[in-house]
Amino acid sequence: MAAEARLLAVLVFFHHRVPLFLLRLIFPALRRTGRARVEMHVYAGGGHVFGLRQTKYPATEWPPLVETWLTTIGMISQ
């Protein structure tokens, strides 16, 4: 399959301190490609390397979300 025909799976996580204009640029740009399966989560808090260790913040739960999403879109098997 040609590289141009391949679908992209892009999961974007942003901390609330990332400038809003980046969110408004990246997400629609990926969707416009017509090849990207895009999901975006914006968390209000979490700190540096959020989600890689257990914390009180909801961002801690992102690794299982990635696995579920990749399974749902057929990128990995159950």
MMTF fields as JSON, N, C-alpha, C and O atoms, coordinates in Angstrom:
{
  "mmtfVersion": "1.0.0",
  "mmtfProducer": "UNKNOWN",
  "numBonds": 311,
  "numAtoms": 312,
  "numGroups": 78,
  "numChains": 1,
  "numModels": 1,
  "chainsPerModel": [1],
  "groupsPerChain": [78],
  "chainIdList": ["A"],
  "bondAtomList": [4, 2, 8, 6, 12, 10, 16, 14, 20, 18, 24, 22, 28, 26, 32, 30, 36, 34, 40, 38, 44, 42, 48, 46, 52, 50, 56, 54, 60, 58, 64, 62, 68, 66, 72, 70, 76, 74, 80, 78, 84, 82, 88, 86, 92, 90, 96, 94, 100, 98, 104, 102, 108, 106, 112, 110, 116, 114, 120, 118, 124, 122, 128, 126, 132, 130, 136, 134, 140, 138, 144, 142, 148, 146, 152, 150, 156, 154, 160, 158, 164, 162, 168, 166, 172, 170, 176, 174, 180, 178, 184, 182, 188, 186, 192, 190, 196, 194, 200, 198, 204, 202, 208, 206, 212, 210, 216, 214, 220, 218, 224, 222, 228, 226, 232, 230, 236, 234, 240, 238, 244, 242, 248, 246, 252, 250, 256, 254, 260, 258, 264, 262, 268, 266, 272, 270, 276, 274, 280, 278, 284, 282, 288, 286, 292, 290, 296, 294, 300, 298, 304, 302, 308, 306],
  "bondOrderList": [1, 1, 1, 1, 1, 1, 1, 1, 1, 1, 1, 1, 1, 1, 1, 1, 1, 1, 1, 1, 1, 1, 1, 1, 1, 1, 1, 1, 1, 1, 1, 1, 1, 1, 1, 1, 1, 1, 1, 1, 1, 1, 1, 1, 1, 1, 1, 1, 1, 1, 1, 1, 1, 1, 1, 1, 1, 1, 1, 1, 1, 1, 1, 1, 1, 1, 1, 1, 1, 1, 1, 1, 1, 1, 1, 1, 1],
  "groupList": [{"groupName": "MET", "atomNameList": ["N", "CA", "C", "O"], "elementList": ["N", "C", "C", "O"], "formalChargeList": [0, 0, 0, 0], "bondAtomList": [1, 0, 2, 1, 3, 2], "bondOrderList": [1, 1, 2], "singleLetterCode": "M", "chemCompType": "L-PEPTIDE LINKING"}, {"groupName": "ALA", "atomNameList": ["N", "CA", "C", "O"], "elementList": ["N", "C", "C", "O"], "formalChargeList": [0, 0, 0, 0], "bondAtomList": [1, 0, 2, 1, 3, 2], "bondOrderList": [1, 1, 2], "singleLetterCode": "A", "chemCompType": "L-PEPTIDE LINKING"}, {"groupName": "GLU", "atomNameList": ["N", "CA", "C", "O"], "elementList": ["N", "C", "C", "O"], "formalChargeList": [0, 0, 0, 0], "bondAtomList": [1, 0, 2, 1, 3, 2], "bondOrderList": [1, 1, 2], "singleLetterCode": "E", "chemCompType": "L-PEPTIDE LINKING"}, {"groupName": "ARG", "atomNameList": ["N", "CA", "C", "O"], "elementList": ["N", "C", "C", "O"], "formalChargeList": [0, 0, 0, 0], "bondAtomList": [1, 0, 2, 1, 3, 2], "bondOrderList": [1, 1, 2], "singleLetterCode": "R", "chemCompType": "L-PEPTIDE LINKING"}, {"groupName": "LEU", "atomNameList": ["N", "CA", "C", "O"], "elementList": ["N", "C", "C", "O"], "formalChargeList": [0, 0, 0, 0], "bondAtomList": [1, 0, 2, 1, 3, 2], "bondOrderList": [1, 1, 2], "singleLetterCode": "L", "chemCompType": "L-PEPTIDE LINKING"}, {"groupName": "VAL", "atomNameList": ["N", "CA", "C", "O"], "elementList": ["N", "C", "C", "O"], "formalChargeList": [0, 0, 0, 0], "bondAtomList": [1, 0, 2, 1, 3, 2], "bondOrderList": [1, 1, 2], "singleLetterCode": "V", "chemCompType": "L-PEPTIDE LINKING"}, {"groupName": "PHE", "atomNameList": ["N", "CA", "C", "O"], "elementList": ["N", "C", "C", "O"], "formalChargeList": [0, 0, 0, 0], "bondAtomList": [1, 0, 2, 1, 3, 2], "bondOrderList": [1, 1, 2], "singleLetterCode": "F", "chemCompType": "L-PEPTIDE LINKING"}, {"groupName": "HIS", "atomNameList": ["N", "CA", "C", "O"], "elementList": ["N", "C", "C", "O"], "formalChargeList": [0, 0, 0, 0], "bondAtomList": [1, 0, 2, 1, 3, 2], "bondOrderList": [1, 1, 2], "singleLetterCode": "H", "chemCompType": "L-PEPTIDE LINKING"}, {"groupName": "PRO", "atomNameList": ["N", "CA", "C", "O"], "elementList": ["N", "C", "C", "O"], "formalChargeList": [0, 0, 0, 0], "bondAtomList": [1, 0, 2, 1, 3, 2], "bondOrderList": [1, 1, 2], "singleLetterCode": "P", "chemCompType": "L-PEPTIDE LINKING"}, {"groupName": "ILE", "atomNameList": ["N", "CA", "C", "O"], "elementList": ["N", "C", "C", "O"], "formalChargeList": [0, 0, 0, 0], "bondAtomList": [1, 0, 2, 1, 3, 2], "bondOrderList": [1, 1, 2], "singleLetterCode": "I", "chemCompType": "L-PEPTIDE LINKING"}, {"groupName": "THR", "atomNameList": ["N", "CA", "C", "O"], "elementList": ["N", "C", "C", "O"], "formalChargeList": [0, 0, 0, 0], "bondAtomList": [1, 0, 2, 1, 3, 2], "bondOrderList": [1, 1, 2], "singleLetterCode": "T", "chemCompType": "L-PEPTIDE LINKING"}, {"groupName": "GLY", "atomNameList": ["N", "CA", "C", "O"], "elementList": ["N", "C", "C", "O"], "formalChargeList": [0, 0, 0, 0], "bondAtomList": [1, 0, 2, 1, 3, 2], "bondOrderList": [1, 1, 2], "singleLetterCode": "G", "chemCompType": "PEPTIDE LINKING"}, {"groupName": "TYR", "atomNameList": ["N", "CA", "C", "O"], "elementList": ["N", "C", "C", "O"], "formalChargeList": [0, 0, 0, 0], "bondAtomList": [1, 0, 2, 1, 3, 2], "bondOrderList": [1, 1, 2], "singleLetterCode": "Y", "chemCompType": "L-PEPTIDE LINKING"}, {"groupName": "GLN", "atomNameList": ["N", "CA", "C", "O"], "elementList": ["N", "C", "C", "O"], "formalChargeList": [0, 0, 0, 0], "bondAtomList": [1, 0, 2, 1, 3, 2], "bondOrderList": [1, 1, 2], "singleLetterCode": "Q", "chemCompType": "L-PEPTIDE LINKING"}, {"groupName": "LYS", "atomNameList": ["N", "CA", "C", "O"], "elementList": ["N", "C", "C", "O"], "formalChargeList": [0, 0, 0, 0], "bondAtomList": [1, 0, 2, 1, 3, 2], "bondOrderList": [1, 1, 2], "singleLetterCode": "K", "chemCompType": "L-PEPTIDE LINKING"}, {"groupName": "TRP", "atomNameList": ["N", "CA", "C", "O"], "elementList": ["N", "C", "C", "O"], "formalChargeList": [0, 0, 0, 0], "bondAtomList": [1, 0, 2, 1, 3, 2], "bondOrderList": [1, 1, 2], "singleLetterCode": "W", "chemCompType": "L-PEPTIDE LINKING"}, {"groupName": "SER", "atomNameList": ["N", "CA", "C", "O"], "elementList": ["N", "C", "C", "O"], "formalChargeList": [0, 0, 0, 0], "bondAtomList": [1, 0, 2, 1, 3, 2], "bondOrderList": [1, 1, 2], "singleLetterCode": "S", "chemCompType": "L-PEPTIDE LINKING"}],
  "groupTypeList": [0, 1, 1, 2, 1, 3, 4, 4, 1, 5, 4, 5, 6, 6, 7, 7, 3, 5, 8, 4, 6, 4, 4, 3, 4, 9, 6, 8, 1, 4, 3, 3, 10, 11, 3, 1, 3, 5, 2, 0, 7, 5, 12, 1, 11, 11, 11, 7, 5, 6, 11, 4, 3, 13, 10, 14, 12, 8, 1, 10, 2, 15, 8, 8, 4, 5, 2, 10, 15, 4, 10, 10, 9, 11, 0, 9, 16, 13],
  "groupIdList": [1, 2, 3, 4, 5, 6, 7, 8, 9, 10, 11, 12, 13, 14, 15, 16, 17, 18, 19, 20, 21, 22, 23, 24, 25, 26, 27, 28, 29, 30, 31, 32, 33, 34, 35, 36, 37, 38, 39, 40, 41, 42, 43, 44, 45, 46, 47, 48, 49, 50, 51, 52, 53, 54, 55, 56, 57, 58, 59, 60, 61, 62, 63, 64, 65, 66, 67, 68, 69, 70, 71, 72, 73, 74, 75, 76, 77, 78],
  "secStructList": [7, 7, 4, 4, 4, 7, 7, 3, 3, 3, 3, 3, 3, 3, 3, 6, 6, 1, 7, 2, 2, 2, 2, 2, 2, 2, 2, 2, 2, 2, 2, 2, 6, 1, 1, 3, 3, 3, 3, 3, 3, 3, 3, 1, 7, 7, 7, 6, 6, 6, 6, 1, 1, 7, 7, 1, 1, 4, 4, 4, 4, 2, 2, 2, 2, 2, 2, 2, 2, 2, 2, 2, 6, 6, 1, 1, 7, 7],
  "xCoordList": [0.85, 0.0, 0.899, 1.866, 0.594, 1.364, 1.232, 0.195, 2.281, 2.265, 1.119, 0.54, 0.781, -0.293, -1.647, -2.549, -1.801, -3.087, -3.26, -4.365, -2.194, -2.268, -3.029, -2.924, -3.784, -4.478, -3.53, -2.663, -3.699, -2.914, -3.798, -4.97, -3.252, -3.955, -3.218, -2.044, -3.906, -3.275, -4.108, -5.283, -3.507, -4.168, -3.398, -2.204, -4.065, -3.406, -3.845, -5.039, -2.888, -3.159, -2.486, -1.322, -3.195, -2.63, -2.873, -3.925, -1.898, -2.044, -2.706, -2.566, -3.41, -4.138, -3.236, -3.733, -1.952, -1.047, -0.594, 0.059, -0.932, -0.601, -1.483, -2.693, -0.896, -1.706, -2.886, -2.753, -4.027, -5.251, -5.125, -5.74, -4.343, -4.235, -3.647, -3.953, -2.805, -2.275, -3.384, -3.419, -4.287, -5.419, -6.266, -6.733, -6.452, -7.303, -6.634, -7.316, -5.334, -4.622, -4.415, -4.704, -3.92, -3.504, -4.677, -4.66, -5.683, -6.8, -7.508, -7.648, -7.96, -8.629, -7.701, -8.144, -6.425, -5.484, -5.351, -5.323, -5.271, -5.186, -6.469, -6.42, -7.592, -8.873, -9.027, -9.573, -8.554, -8.68, -7.888, -8.191, -6.889, -6.104, -6.972, -6.672, -8.058, -8.909, -8.303, -8.936, -7.097, -6.415, -6.197, -5.788, -6.464, -6.143, -7.378, -8.424, -7.241, -8.244, -7.742, -6.733, -8.444, -7.936, -8.869, -10.089, -8.276, -9.014, -8.181, -6.96, -8.829, -8.098, -8.708, -9.927, -7.835, -8.248, -7.517, -6.304, -8.229, -7.626, -7.926, -9.085, -6.875, -7.029, -6.695, -5.783, -7.438, -7.259, -6.031, -5.559, -5.521, -4.362, -3.675, -4.19, -2.508, -1.797, -0.308, 0.354, 0.231, 1.659, 2.499, 1.976, 3.812, 4.761, 4.594, 4.351, 4.717, 4.502, 3.204, 3.17, 2.154, 0.878, 0.421, 0.592, -0.156, -0.699, 0.284, -0.122, 1.557, 2.531, 2.718, 3.431, 2.095, 2.074, 0.69, 0.001, 0.298, -1.025, -1.049, -0.191, -2.051, -2.243, -3.734, -4.537, -4.091, -5.501, -6.178, -7.395, -5.414, -5.954, -6.54, -6.041, -7.585, -8.182, -7.202, -7.377, -6.186, -5.21, -4.475, -3.896, -4.49, -3.854, -4.422, -3.748, -5.633, -6.315, -6.072, -6.749, -5.14, -5.0, -4.435, -4.862, -3.511, -3.015, -4.105, -4.082, -5.061, -6.125, -7.016, -7.553, -7.177, -7.959, -7.299, -7.983, -5.982, -5.256, -5.486, -5.79, -5.342, -5.539, -6.954, -7.134, -7.947, -9.339, -9.556, -10.176, -9.056, -9.231, -8.563, -9.171, -7.309, -6.599, -7.289, -7.285, -7.871, -8.64, -9.901, -10.239, -10.596, -11.84, -11.64, -12.492, -10.533, -10.305, -9.544, -9.188, -9.299, -8.682, -7.18, -6.625, -6.501, -5.046, -4.342, -3.235, -4.991, -4.466, -5.615, -6.785, -5.261, -6.315, -6.53, -5.676, -7.676, -8.02, -7.206, -7.375],
  "yCoordList": [-1.175, 0.0, 1.243, 1.307, 2.198, 3.441, 4.211, 4.16, 4.914, 5.68, 6.672, 6.92, 7.247, 8.231, 7.627, 8.34, 6.323, 5.68, 5.183, 4.811, 5.174, 4.659, 5.62, 6.841, 5.036, 5.838, 6.122, 5.309, 7.255, 7.639, 7.566, 7.938, 7.099, 7.13, 8.134, 7.947, 9.186, 10.252, 10.512, 10.867, 10.338, 10.643, 11.797, 11.673, 12.905, 14.119, 14.42, 14.51, 14.573, 14.974, 16.304, 16.489, 17.22, 18.523, 18.847, 18.537, 19.465, 20.031, 21.393, 22.018, 21.852, 23.116, 24.322, 25.376, 24.193, 25.321, 25.436, 26.412, 24.458, 24.553, 25.635, 25.647, 26.536, 27.619, 27.087, 26.142, 27.713, 27.291, 27.306, 26.481, 28.225, 28.284, 27.001, 26.643, 26.296, 25.023, 23.989, 23.234, 23.96, 23.042, 23.352, 22.45, 24.623, 25.057, 24.844, 24.884, 24.62, 24.366, 22.88, 22.389, 22.186, 20.797, 19.864, 19.117, 19.898, 18.954, 19.075, 18.067, 20.262, 20.368, 20.024, 19.446, 20.372, 20.075, 18.576, 18.103, 17.835, 16.381, 15.793, 14.893, 16.294, 15.798, 16.099, 15.286, 17.248, 17.639, 16.737, 16.668, 16.05, 15.179, 14.077, 13.546, 13.738, 12.651, 11.29, 10.276, 11.238, 9.973, 9.735, 8.646, 10.731, 10.621, 10.305, 10.936, 9.342, 9.071, 9.791, 9.407, 10.819, 11.72, 11.749, 11.819, 11.694, 11.874, 12.806, 12.665, 13.759, 14.724, 14.802, 14.847, 14.817, 14.965, 16.168, 16.296, 17.032, 18.192, 18.073, 18.015, 18.038, 17.893, 19.198, 19.92, 19.485, 20.73, 20.718, 21.78, 19.575, 19.512, 18.177, 17.235, 18.11, 16.855, 17.008, 16.1, 18.14, 18.378, 17.684, 17.141, 17.712, 17.136, 15.617, 14.98, 15.048, 13.615, 13.083, 11.996, 13.856, 13.452, 12.123, 11.838, 11.334, 10.056, 8.906, 7.754, 9.174, 8.091, 7.565, 6.586, 8.201, 7.712, 8.011, 8.913, 7.277, 7.473, 8.785, 9.045, 9.602, 10.862, 11.036, 10.159, 12.168, 12.468, 13.025, 13.213, 13.291, 13.935, 12.93, 11.811, 13.32, 12.437, 12.036, 10.992, 12.847, 12.528, 11.228, 10.641, 10.778, 9.511, 8.353, 7.345, 8.497, 7.399, 7.34, 6.567, 8.114, 8.12, 6.834, 6.482, 6.096, 4.887, 3.872, 3.354, 3.56, 2.641, 3.225, 2.479, 4.551, 5.182, 4.961, 4.714, 5.049, 4.826, 3.399, 3.176, 2.455, 1.046, 0.793, 0.119, 1.323, 1.155, 1.785, 1.176, 2.987, 3.689, 2.932, 2.737, 2.503, 1.777, 0.456, 0.036, -0.193, -1.408, -1.09, -1.797, -0.022, 0.382, 0.686, 0.339, 1.327, 1.685, 0.609, 0.801, -0.533, -1.664, -1.601, -2.325, -0.76, -0.658, -1.762, -2.177, -2.231, -3.35, -4.32, -3.939, -5.581, -6.559, -6.673, -6.288, -7.204, -7.308, -8.322, -8.527],
  "zCoordList": [0.0, 0.0, 0.0, 0.76, -0.822, -0.891, 0.416, 1.078, 0.774, 2.029, 2.059, 3.117, 0.901, 0.852, 1.192, 1.632, 0.993, 1.211, 2.645, 3.041, 3.413, 4.78, 5.692, 5.573, 6.588, 7.597, 8.752, 9.071, 9.359, 10.519, 11.748, 11.699, 12.829, 14.11, 14.989, 15.309, 15.369, 16.145, 17.386, 17.292, 18.532, 19.795, 20.41, 20.682, 20.627, 21.096, 22.521, 22.807, 23.399, 24.779, 25.03, 24.676, 25.631, 25.947, 27.403, 27.963, 27.997, 29.329, 29.161, 28.11, 30.156, 30.047, 29.774, 29.378, 29.973, 29.74, 28.284, 27.913, 27.47, 26.048, 25.437, 25.664, 24.67, 24.093, 23.278, 22.5, 23.475, 22.804, 21.287, 20.612, 20.743, 19.286, 18.714, 17.577, 19.481, 18.999, 18.857, 17.885, 19.828, 19.741, 18.518, 17.822, 18.271, 17.162, 15.814, 14.789, 15.777, 14.531, 14.262, 13.171, 15.25, 15.059, 14.789, 13.811, 15.634, 15.506, 14.158, 13.466, 13.757, 12.449, 11.282, 10.29, 11.394, 10.312, 10.109, 8.973, 11.184, 11.071, 10.487, 9.648, 10.924, 10.411, 8.921, 8.175, 8.496, 7.086, 6.156, 4.965, 6.665, 5.788, 5.193, 4.124, 5.902, 5.441, 5.678, 5.385, 6.199, 6.461, 7.945, 8.348, 8.749, 10.167, 10.999, 10.849, 11.856, 12.88, 14.119, 14.711, 14.496, 15.526, 16.717, 16.574, 17.888, 19.129, 19.981, 20.048, 20.633, 21.441, 22.833, 22.998, 23.819, 25.21, 25.792, 25.628, 26.456, 27.104, 28.594, 29.007, 29.384, 30.825, 31.528, 31.127, 32.571, 33.31, 34.209, 34.614, 34.518, 35.398, 35.296, 34.694, 35.891, 35.882, 36.06, 36.564, 35.657, 35.827, 34.768, 33.796, 34.972, 34.03, 33.963, 34.988, 32.811, 32.525, 33.127, 33.703, 32.985, 33.55, 32.971, 31.785, 33.835, 33.419, 33.476, 33.324, 33.69, 33.747, 35.167, 35.387, 36.092, 37.479, 38.043, 37.567, 39.026, 39.627, 40.405, 41.249, 40.101, 40.807, 41.058, 40.74, 41.626, 41.865, 40.611, 40.605, 39.555, 38.362, 37.366, 37.251, 36.652, 35.642, 34.533, 33.905, 34.289, 33.24, 33.51, 32.596, 34.745, 35.105, 34.285, 34.074, 33.838, 33.148, 31.65, 30.971, 31.092, 29.648, 29.055, 27.956, 29.68, 29.016, 28.655, 27.539, 29.545, 29.136, 28.035, 27.216, 28.008, 26.938, 25.585, 24.592, 25.542, 24.291, 23.807, 22.635, 24.696, 24.32, 23.808, 22.794, 24.495, 24.067, 22.703, 21.831, 22.51, 21.24, 20.091, 19.038, 20.291, 19.239, 18.904, 17.747, 19.889, 19.643, 18.846, 17.897, 19.239, 18.581, 17.111, 16.293, 16.753, 15.354, 14.58, 13.418, 15.243, 14.558, 14.402, 13.576, 15.167, 15.064, 15.869, 15.525, 16.936, 17.706, 17.971, 17.947, 18.225, 18.512, 20.014, 20.813, 20.376, 21.808, 22.508, 23.71]
}
